[in-house]
Amino acid sequence: MTLNELRKDFAEAPEDALFETRAVAAFISMSESWFGNKAVSGGGIPYIKLSNKRLYKKKDVLDWLELNGQKVRSTTEYH
């Protein structure tokens, strides 16, 4: 599945849908290794551990983005 297909699937899914790291990484444009690092160090998106997989609920991803994303109207507002 391409990155655009992963992004589309995520965007169109209901809020209680679960996604593997690859799909969430594609949606928020972060590397999969970032998720692994955050799973160890903390500060990442909450996830469900199932066997050797991390599963992310869409609502948790959107909530995390709301809390951790920076809203800007122009690049002069970046901190």
Sequence and secondary structure as in RCSB ss.txt:
>XXXX:A:sequence
MTLNELRKDFAEAPEDALFETRAVAAFISMSESWFGNKAVSGGGIPYIKLSNKRLYKKKDVLDWLELNGQKVRST
TEYH
>XXXX:A:secstr
  HHHHHHHHHHS TT EEEHHHHHHHHT  HHHHHHHHHHS S   EEETTEEEEEHHHHHHHHHHH    SSG
GG  
